[in-house]
Amino acid sequence: MAHTVHELHSLTPRTTRVVLYNTTNGAWLVSTIPLPLSKLRNRTSDHITGRKGLQPIPEAIIAQMFPIYDPKTMKNFDVSRSSSGTPRDVERSTIPGYWIKKQPLLPNDLYLKEAFRIGEITTNEIRFCEAMRSAETDGSVSGSQPTVSTANLAVYHGVLVEGERNRVTGVVYERYMTDLEDFVRQGYLYGDGKLEIEGRKQLVEQIVEGVREGLRQVHGLGFVHCDVRASNVFLNFTHTRTRTRCRPKSRSRNNGSTVDEEEEEEEEELRDGSASASGSSTNPSSPSSTHTINTSTPASVSSSPIIITTTHTTSPPPHPQAPEPNPTTTIILTKIVLGDFDAAIPIGAHILHKRAKGKHWPQEVRWGDRVTVEADWFGFRALEKWVCERAGVSLRGRGGDEKGEGGDEGEDEGWTVVGKRGRRR
């Protein structure tokens, strides 16, 4: 029998939970394997299915977890249209150029305790994505509404449909190089503390404006994002380091004559920024090491390069009379998008299933309340403050919410708990 691995989840340092899908008969199976997650990530599904202890997931639970595919309201993603789109790629969510977003089933046994909630979250995500696709293809959400730009929103490519049951098991997006959380963590706003302040400020301004435009576009579609955090902002960029070594304009040859020399320039272009996430395992939207760089530039992203000059180098001077080389880093942001729409709901709807929590969410908005766009702007102000603090800049005196911070700092999204109104996981 042919199986694909739908999800792996570490239970303990030495045990892993796995969900498998049988492509022959459409059965879903779950098992606990006495191996650490690190040893199973690259194993084939055949290796896993060769072990004992596979248990079928009841049909009633499957029906709640995975929405039925509706060809009238959903776009089906055709895996075969990708030359590299193999079942193994789908299993690992690594189709080149695409990211397959799947809702987690195993943490805290969600598939047993909150199967209906998993299905509702996926349905909400598809509803938003289809509204976004409608705006892109028709020019507006409805005939009476103006055109809504989606240039700063993650590109949606359709839903992944598996099995004879015609169930949606994933949502397919464009793959981006990194998320903002990792971009900051990797040091592109720091430069070991030696980046020029103006260069950092320009980077931050572009990022903040890109997120602002993304939120306006979400609201223009009639939705609230409900999860504005650094790990849900995705970036494409190019990163070039140039070292200019200034030698004396003339030097003596061995025969006593002199020769003029030009400045020497060494340039290395780096396509950095392999994303975390997603999670990204901390963030489910996060891409793997295979990247597609989209060089198109949305209106909110300046096409002018951001040139950042450092003031130190670890290399010795090339010539006793020459100054130390002056490395210049050029970072060009080619795409800034807001993504991860599984918490998005219509403006004015009740917040029931998923949202940001902690410092990313206004405390006065509780489970069951109707949500407005102000919840998103609260998260935006927190994100703006966080990225400014990390870069050591101030944007024209603007700051985030005084109590908010925009980084993830290890916090997960908020969830309700079945049967416990108002409580959180």
C-alpha positions as CSV (number, residue, x, y, z in Angstrom):
1,M,0.0,0.0,0.0
2,A,1.2,3.5,-0.8
3,H,1.3,6.0,2.1
4,T,2.3,9.6,2.5
5,V,3.3,11.3,5.8
6,H,0.8,14.1,6.6
7,E,2.4,15.2,9.9
8,L,5.2,14.4,12.4
9,H,5.1,15.6,16.0
10,S,7.6,15.1,18.7
11,L,6.0,13.7,21.9
12,T,9.2,13.3,23.9
13,P,12.9,13.5,23.0
14,R,12.7,9.8,22.1
15,T,9.2,9.3,20.6
16,T,7.3,10.8,17.6
17,R,3.7,10.8,16.7
18,V,2.8,10.5,13.0
19,V,-0.3,10.8,10.8
20,L,-0.3,8.9,7.5
21,Y,-2.6,8.9,4.5
22,N,-3.1,5.7,2.5
23,T,-3.4,6.8,-1.1
24,T,-4.8,3.5,-2.1
25,N,-7.9,3.2,0.0
26,G,-8.1,6.8,1.5
27,A,-7.6,5.7,5.1
28,W,-6.0,8.0,7.6
29,L,-3.7,6.4,10.3
30,V,-2.0,7.5,13.4
31,S,0.9,5.9,15.3
32,T,3.5,6.6,18.0
33,I,7.0,5.6,17.0
34,P,9.9,5.1,19.5
35,L,12.3,7.3,17.5
36,P,13.2,10.9,17.9
37,L,11.8,13.4,15.4
38,S,15.2,14.1,13.9
39,K,15.6,10.5,12.8
40,L,12.2,10.4,11.0
41,R,12.2,13.7,9.1
42,N,13.9,12.2,6.1
43,R,12.6,8.7,6.4
44,T,10.2,7.4,3.8
45,S,6.6,6.6,4.6
46,D,7.3,2.9,3.8
47,H,9.9,2.8,6.6
48,I,7.2,4.2,9.0
49,T,4.4,1.9,7.8
50,G,6.6,-1.1,8.3
51,R,6.3,-0.7,12.1
52,K,3.5,-1.9,14.3
53,G,0.9,0.1,16.0
54,L,-0.8,2.0,13.2
55,Q,-4.4,2.9,14.2
56,P,-7.1,4.2,11.9
57,I,-8.5,7.6,12.5
58,P,-12.3,7.3,12.7
59,E,-14.3,8.6,9.7
60,A,-16.3,10.9,11.9
61,I,-13.2,12.8,12.9
62,I,-11.9,12.9,9.3
63,A,-15.1,14.5,8.2
64,Q,-14.7,17.3,10.8
65,M,-11.0,17.9,10.2
66,F,-10.9,18.2,6.4
67,P,-13.5,20.4,4.5
68,I,-15.1,18.9,1.4
69,Y,-13.7,20.4,-1.8
70,D,-16.2,22.5,-3.7
71,P,-15.1,23.2,-7.3
72,K,-17.6,26.1,-7.5
73,T,-16.0,28.1,-4.6
74,M,-12.4,26.7,-4.4
75,K,-9.5,26.6,-6.7
76,N,-7.9,23.1,-7.0
77,F,-4.1,23.1,-7.0
78,D,-2.9,20.7,-9.7
79,V,0.4,19.2,-8.4
80,S,1.1,17.8,-11.8
81,R,1.6,21.3,-13.3
82,S,4.8,21.6,-11.4
83,S,7.6,19.7,-13.1
84,S,9.0,18.9,-9.7
85,G,5.7,18.2,-8.0
86,T,5.9,14.6,-6.9
87,P,4.0,12.8,-4.2
88,R,7.2,13.0,-2.1
89,D,7.3,16.8,-2.5
90,V,3.7,17.0,-1.4
91,E,4.4,14.8,1.6
92,R,7.2,17.2,2.7
93,S,5.5,20.4,1.5
94,T,8.5,21.1,-0.6
95,I,7.2,21.6,-4.1
96,P,9.7,24.1,-5.6
97,G,8.2,27.6,-5.6
98,Y,5.2,26.6,-3.4
99,W,4.4,26.2,0.3
100,I,1.7,23.8,1.4
101,K,0.1,25.0,4.6
102,K,-1.4,22.2,6.7
103,Q,-3.2,22.6,10.0
104,P,-1.5,20.8,12.9
105,L,-3.5,17.8,14.0
106,L,-1.2,16.2,16.7
107,P,-0.2,18.8,19.3
108,N,-2.3,18.2,22.4
109,D,-4.2,15.6,20.4
110,L,-6.2,18.3,18.6
111,Y,-7.5,15.8,16.1
112,L,-9.3,14.0,18.9
113,K,-10.3,17.0,21.1
114,E,-11.0,19.7,18.6
115,A,-11.4,18.1,15.1
116,F,-14.3,20.4,14.3
117,R,-12.1,23.5,15.1
118,I,-9.4,22.3,12.7
119,G,-11.9,22.1,9.9
120,E,-13.4,25.5,10.7
121,I,-10.0,27.2,10.7
122,T,-9.2,25.7,7.3
123,T,-12.6,26.8,6.0
124,N,-12.0,30.4,7.2
125,E,-8.6,30.4,5.6
126,I,-10.0,29.2,2.2
127,R,-12.8,31.8,2.5
128,F,-10.3,34.6,2.8
129,C,-8.0,33.2,0.0
130,E,-10.9,32.8,-2.4
131,A,-12.0,36.4,-1.7
132,M,-8.4,37.5,-2.4
133,R,-8.4,35.4,-5.7
134,S,-11.7,36.9,-6.7
135,A,-10.2,40.4,-6.3
136,E,-7.2,39.5,-8.4
137,T,-9.2,37.8,-11.2
138,D,-12.3,40.0,-11.3
139,G,-10.8,43.3,-10.2
140,S,-13.1,43.5,-7.3
141,V,-14.8,41.3,-4.7
142,S,-18.2,42.2,-6.2
143,G,-19.4,44.2,-9.1
144,S,-20.3,47.2,-6.8
145,Q,-16.9,47.4,-5.0
146,P,-13.8,49.0,-6.3
147,T,-10.7,47.1,-7.2
148,V,-8.7,45.8,-4.2
149,S,-4.9,45.4,-4.6
150,T,-3.4,42.3,-3.2
151,A,0.3,43.2,-3.9
152,N,1.3,42.9,-0.3
153,L,-0.5,39.7,0.5
154,A,1.0,36.2,0.2
155,V,0.0,34.7,-3.2
156,Y,-2.6,31.9,-3.0
157,H,-2.4,29.1,-5.6
158,G,-5.4,26.9,-4.5
159,V,-6.2,24.0,-2.2
160,L,-4.7,20.5,-2.1
161,V,-7.3,17.8,-2.5
162,E,-6.5,14.2,-1.6
163,G,-8.5,11.0,-1.7
164,E,-11.7,9.7,-2.9
165,R,-13.5,11.6,-0.2
166,N,-12.6,14.8,-2.0
167,R,-11.3,16.4,1.2
168,V,-9.1,19.6,1.4
169,T,-5.9,18.7,3.3
170,G,-3.8,21.8,2.6
171,V,-3.7,25.4,1.3
172,V,-1.0,26.2,-1.3
173,Y,0.9,29.5,-1.3
174,E,3.8,31.1,-3.0
175,R,7.1,30.2,-1.3
176,Y,9.1,33.2,0.1
177,M,12.7,33.4,1.2
178,T,12.2,34.1,4.9
179,D,9.9,35.7,7.5
180,L,10.5,38.9,9.3
181,E,11.3,37.1,12.6
182,D,14.1,35.2,11.0
183,F,15.3,38.2,8.9
184,V,15.9,40.0,12.2
185,R,17.3,37.0,13.9
186,Q,19.8,36.4,11.1
187,G,21.2,39.9,11.7
188,Y,20.2,41.9,8.6
189,L,19.1,44.8,10.8
190,Y,22.1,44.5,13.0
191,G,25.3,44.0,10.9
192,D,27.1,43.2,14.2
193,G,26.1,46.7,15.4
194,K,28.0,48.4,12.6
195,L,25.3,49.2,10.1
196,E,24.8,52.8,9.3
197,I,21.7,54.2,11.0
198,E,20.2,55.6,7.7
199,G,20.5,52.2,6.0
200,R,18.7,50.5,8.9
201,K,16.0,53.1,9.0
202,Q,15.3,52.8,5.3
203,L,15.0,49.0,5.7
204,V,12.6,49.4,8.6
205,E,10.5,52.0,6.8
206,Q,10.0,49.7,3.8
207,I,9.1,46.7,6.0
208,V,6.6,48.7,8.1
209,E,5.0,50.3,5.0
210,G,4.7,46.9,3.4
211,V,2.9,45.4,6.4
212,R,0.7,48.5,6.6
213,E,-0.3,48.1,3.0
214,G,-0.9,44.4,3.5
215,L,-3.3,45.2,6.4
216,R,-5.2,47.8,4.3
217,Q,-5.6,45.2,1.6
218,V,-6.9,42.6,4.1
219,H,-9.4,45.2,5.4
220,G,-10.3,46.2,1.9
221,L,-11.4,42.6,1.2
222,G,-13.7,42.9,4.3
223,F,-11.6,40.8,6.7
224,V,-9.6,41.1,9.9
225,H,-6.3,39.2,9.9
226,C,-6.3,38.6,13.7
227,D,-2.6,37.4,13.8
228,V,-0.3,40.3,13.0
229,R,3.2,39.1,14.1
230,A,6.7,39.1,12.7
231,S,6.6,35.4,11.8
232,N,3.6,36.1,9.5
233,V,5.4,38.7,7.4
234,F,7.3,37.2,4.5
235,L,10.2,38.7,2.5
236,N,12.2,38.2,-0.7
237,F,15.4,40.1,-0.9
238,T,18.9,40.1,-2.5
239,H,22.0,40.6,-0.4
240,T,25.2,41.8,-1.9
241,R,28.5,42.5,-0.1
242,T,31.1,44.6,-1.8
243,R,34.6,45.2,-0.5
244,T,36.5,48.2,-2.0
245,R,40.3,48.1,-1.4
246,C,42.0,51.5,-2.0
247,R,45.6,51.0,-3.0
248,P,48.1,53.8,-3.7
249,K,47.6,55.3,-7.2
250,S,51.2,54.4,-8.0
251,R,53.8,52.0,-6.8
252,S,57.4,51.0,-7.7
253,R,58.1,48.0,-9.8
254,N,61.1,45.8,-9.2
255,N,62.9,47.6,-12.1
256,G,62.4,51.0,-10.5
257,S,59.6,52.2,-12.8
258,T,56.1,53.1,-11.5
259,V,52.6,51.8,-12.4
260,D,49.2,53.4,-11.7
261,E,46.6,51.1,-10.1
262,E,42.9,51.3,-10.0
263,E,40.8,50.5,-6.9
264,E,40.1,46.9,-6.6
265,E,36.6,45.8,-5.9
266,E,35.4,42.4,-4.7
267,E,31.7,41.6,-4.9
268,E,29.8,38.6,-3.7
269,E,26.1,38.3,-4.2
270,L,24.3,36.2,-1.6
271,R,20.9,34.8,-1.9
272,D,20.4,34.6,1.9
273,G,17.4,34.3,4.1
274,S,16.4,30.7,4.0
275,A,13.3,30.8,6.1
276,S,12.5,29.2,9.3
277,A,9.5,28.6,9.2
278,S,7.3,27.3,9.5
279,G,6.8,26.6,12.0
280,S,7.8,27.9,11.2
281,S,7.8,24.8,12.5
282,T,7.2,27.4,14.8
283,N,5.3,29.0,12.0
284,P,3.4,26.7,9.8
285,S,3.8,29.0,6.9
286,S,7.5,28.8,6.7
287,P,9.4,27.6,3.7
288,S,12.3,25.2,3.4
289,S,15.7,25.7,1.9
290,T,14.3,25.6,-1.7
291,H,13.5,29.2,-2.8
292,T,12.0,31.0,-5.7
293,I,13.0,34.7,-5.8
294,N,10.2,36.9,-7.1
295,T,11.9,40.0,-8.6
296,S,8.7,41.9,-9.2
297,T,8.4,44.9,-6.9
298,P,5.0,45.9,-5.4
299,A,4.1,49.6,-5.4
300,S,5.0,49.9,-1.7
301,V,8.5,48.5,-2.1
302,S,11.1,50.9,-3.4
303,S,13.2,49.6,-6.3
304,S,16.2,51.6,-5.1
305,P,18.8,49.5,-3.3
306,I,19.4,50.0,0.4
307,I,23.2,50.5,0.7
308,I,24.6,49.9,4.2
309,T,28.2,50.6,4.8
310,T,30.1,48.8,7.6
311,T,33.1,50.3,9.3
312,H,35.1,47.2,10.1
313,T,36.5,44.1,8.5
314,T,38.2,41.0,9.7
315,S,40.6,40.9,6.7
316,P,44.1,42.5,7.0
317,P,45.0,45.4,4.8
318,P,46.1,44.1,1.4
319,H,49.0,46.6,1.3
320,P,51.1,48.2,4.0
321,Q,50.2,51.7,2.8
322,A,46.6,51.0,2.0
323,P,43.6,51.6,4.4
324,E,41.5,48.7,5.5
325,P,38.9,47.6,3.0
326,N,35.5,49.2,3.6
327,P,32.8,46.5,3.1
328,T,29.4,47.7,1.7
329,T,26.3,45.6,2.1
330,T,23.5,46.2,-0.3
331,I,20.1,44.8,0.6
332,I,17.2,45.1,-1.9
333,L,13.8,44.0,-0.7
334,T,11.9,42.7,-3.7
335,K,8.8,41.5,-1.9
336,I,7.1,42.3,1.5
337,V,3.8,40.4,2.1
338,L,1.5,39.6,4.9
339,G,0.5,35.9,5.1
340,D,-0.8,33.1,7.2
341,F,-4.6,33.7,6.9
342,D,-5.9,30.9,8.9
343,A,-7.1,33.3,11.7
344,A,-8.7,35.8,9.2
345,I,-12.5,36.3,9.6
346,P,-14.9,38.8,8.2
347,I,-15.0,42.2,9.9
348,G,-17.6,42.1,12.7
349,A,-17.6,38.3,13.0
350,H,-17.2,36.6,16.4
351,I,-13.6,35.5,17.2
352,L,-14.1,31.8,18.0
353,H,-11.2,29.6,16.9
354,K,-7.8,31.2,16.5
355,R,-6.1,34.6,17.0
356,A,-2.8,36.0,18.2
357,K,-2.3,36.2,22.0
358,G,-0.2,37.9,24.6
359,K,1.4,41.1,23.6
360,H,0.1,40.7,20.0
361,W,-3.6,41.1,20.9
362,P,-5.7,43.7,22.7
363,Q,-6.7,42.3,26.1
364,E,-10.1,43.9,26.0
365,V,-11.1,41.7,22.9
366,R,-12.1,38.3,24.3
367,W,-13.2,35.0,22.8
368,G,-16.7,35.4,21.4
369,D,-16.4,39.1,20.9
370,R,-17.0,40.7,17.5
371,V,-13.7,41.7,16.0
372,T,-12.9,45.0,14.2
373,V,-9.9,46.2,12.2
374,E,-8.6,47.9,15.4
375,A,-7.4,44.5,16.6
376,D,-5.1,44.3,13.6
377,W,-3.8,47.9,14.1
378,F,-3.0,47.0,17.7
379,G,-0.9,44.2,16.4
380,F,0.7,46.4,13.8
381,R,1.7,49.1,16.3
382,A,3.3,46.4,18.4
383,L,5.1,45.0,15.4
384,E,6.3,48.4,14.4
385,K,7.7,49.1,17.8
386,W,9.4,45.8,18.0
387,V,11.2,46.1,14.6
388,C,12.3,49.7,15.4
389,E,13.7,48.6,18.7
390,R,15.6,45.7,17.2
391,A,17.0,48.0,14.5
392,G,17.8,50.8,16.9
393,V,15.8,53.4,14.9
394,S,12.9,55.7,15.3
395,L,10.4,56.4,12.5
396,R,9.7,60.1,12.6
397,G,8.7,59.9,16.3
398,R,6.2,57.1,15.7
399,G,6.2,54.1,17.9
400,G,4.1,51.1,18.6
401,D,1.6,50.6,21.3
402,E,3.4,51.4,24.5
403,K,2.6,48.0,26.0
404,G,3.0,45.9,22.9
405,E,5.9,44.2,21.3
406,G,5.8,42.7,17.8
407,G,8.3,39.8,18.0
408,D,7.1,36.3,18.6
409,E,9.4,35.6,21.5
410,G,8.3,31.9,21.5
411,E,4.6,32.6,21.8
412,D,2.0,30.6,19.8
413,E,-1.3,31.6,18.5
414,G,-4.3,31.6,20.8
415,W,-6.9,28.8,20.7
416,T,-10.1,28.2,22.5
417,V,-10.6,24.9,24.3
418,V,-13.7,22.8,23.7
419,G,-16.2,23.0,26.5
420,K,-14.3,25.7,28.3
421,R,-15.8,29.0,27.2
422,G,-13.4,31.9,27.4
423,R,-10.4,29.8,28.4
424,R,-7.3,29.5,26.3
425,R,-4.9,26.7,25.6
